[in-house]
Amino acid sequence: MSTCSDCATIDRRRSRGVWARLGATLALWRRRRSGRTDLAGFSARELRDLGLSRGDMIHETAKPFWRA
């Protein structure tokens, strides 16, 4: 038999899960944006060291932050 307090506990846990996932998604998007900004500033030599061409860099930095 469930009580109203059991339902409230479940709702709070579910709510925390939603906020945790949202926070993780926002952090991922921030890392992507930061990484792409850094990549855009790399010299030709640094890109070559990474095995990337200028075209690869342009393709990657043109992506929106939400796209992997």
N, C-alpha and C positions, 0 to 999 in steps of 0.2 A: 504494500500500500504506500503510495507516495503522498508526501505532504507538500504544502505550498512552499515550505522552506527548501525542500529538495529541488523543486523546480527552479527556485531563485538561484541556488548554488550552481545548477547546471547552466542556467542562463549566464551567470557571471563567468564561468569557465569558458563557455563558448565565445563570449564577448572578448575575453582576454586573448583567445586564440585568433580571433579576427584582427585585433589590434597588433598582435605579434607578427602575423603574416603581412599586414600592411606595412609595418615598420621594416621588416626584412625586404619587402619589395622596394620600398623607397630607398633603402640603403644600397641595394643592388643597382638601381637606376643611377644613384649618385656616383657609384664606383665606375659604371660604364661611361657616364659623361666625363668624369675626371680622366679616365684612361684615354678616351678618345681625344680630349683636349691636349693631354700630354703627347699623344702620338702625332698630332698635327704639328707639334713644335719640334719634332725630331729632324735632325739633319739627314742628308742623303747617306752619309756613312753609318749613322745609327740605324737607319732603316735597313741598309744592306746587312749590318750585323745581325739584325732580327730575321733576315731572310725575306724582307718585304720590299716591294717596289713602290714607287711614288703612287702609281695607280691603285695598289692595294691600300695604301694609307688613305687616299682620297675616298675610295669606296667605303672603308671602315668609318672614317670620320663623318661621312655624309649620312650615316644611319641615325635615326632618332634614338634617344636614350632608352626607350622601352623595347627596342628590337635587339635581339642577341646577335 
